[in-house]
Amino acid sequence: MLKYFHKMIMVARKNLGTEEKQIKTKSRVRDRGEVFTAEREVNNILALTQATSNRYWRFLEPACGNGNFLEAILRQRLDHLKQDKVEWHKKNREFSVLKVLSTIYGVDIAEDNISECKKRLQGVIFDYLPKKSSKEFLLAMNAIMDTNLIVGDMLNGKDKVFFTEYSTPAKGLFKRRVYALTDMEAGIDKVIKDYPTVSYKELSHE
């Protein structure tokens, strides 16, 4: 898990751009320090990620807000995925999209932000999969978002933050392991929960 954690890019939000585009209310800024990622900052980060050839590197935004950055990353990766004739073949497409989605992580202190973020990423996926997707795909998509887009406090509540590592030992299969953030930061490679390898069509089943 330590190797996995090192591949995450931690993106902190900064106060760039106009206030109207970056805040919901002044009280949320005062009480939570909530300022959303500006479009200029999103574009700057995307310029960096375009230099990487691995669409399956794992990315974490520890204060993701309602998903400005994560939505852009997902679009960039799906654009890249569409260029791969094998991965985008209809028999592989659902698994490939889920594999990309499983590499994107976001944490935010506000539950409504995480809810909005999930809806935005779902909307992106449906933009790329216009035809009716299988029920199993939809369940797996929601299961991944539930583990990867979470409510948490990365400053004062680290002991309550857990990340699920998704690996793909073979085409169509997912392996899940859960790790505690506090262990990861302490350099302890300890698995909190280890799930059996399953088909992506069974991913939502515990």
C-alpha positions, 0 to 999 in steps of 0.5 A, a space after each residue: 500500500 505504501 507504493 500505492 500511496 506514493 503514486 497519489 497526487 495530493 492537490 490542495 485547493 487555493 484561492 484563485 479566480 473570482 469569489 463567486 465561482 469558488 464559494 457557496 456561502 461566506 459562512 462556509 468559507 469562515 467555518 470550514 475554509 471551503 474554497 473550490 478549485 478554480 478553473 485556472 488551477 484545474 487546467 494547470 494540474 491537467 497540464 501536468 497530468 497529461 505528461 504521464 502515460 499511465 492512465 491508471 495512476 491513482 490520484 487523491 484530492 484531500 479537499 475535493 469540494 464538489 469535484 471540479 478537479 476530479 471531474 476534469 481528471 476523469 474526462 481527461 482519462 476517458 478521452 485517453 481511454 477511448 483512443 485504445 481500441 482494445 480497452 474501448 472495445 464493447 466487450 472490455 469497455 465497462 471494465 476499463 471505465 471502472 478501472 479508470 474510476 477506481 484510480 480517482 479518490 476524493 475526500 471532503 469534510 462536507 457531505 453535500 459536496 461529496 454527494 455533488 461530486 458523485 453525481 458529477 462523476 456519474 454524469 461524466 461516465 454517462 457522457 462516454 457511455 451513451 448506450 444503456 449500461 448493464 445493471 452490474 456496471 451501474 452497481 459497481 460504479 456506485 460501489 467504487 464511488 462510495 469507497 473512493 469519494 468519502 466524507 472525512 477530515 484530512 486534518 483533524 480526523 485522520 484516524 477515521 479516514 480509510 482508503 480502498 485499493 483496487 487492483 486488477 489481477 486479470 481482465 474483468 477482475 478486481 481485488 480490494 484491500 482497505 488501509 487506514 490513513 494513519 498507518 499509511 502516513 506512519 509507513 505501516 503497510 497494514 491491510 485493515 480488510 482484505 476482500 476476495 477477488 471478484 468479477 466487476 459484475 459482483 463488485 457491489 456484493 460484500 
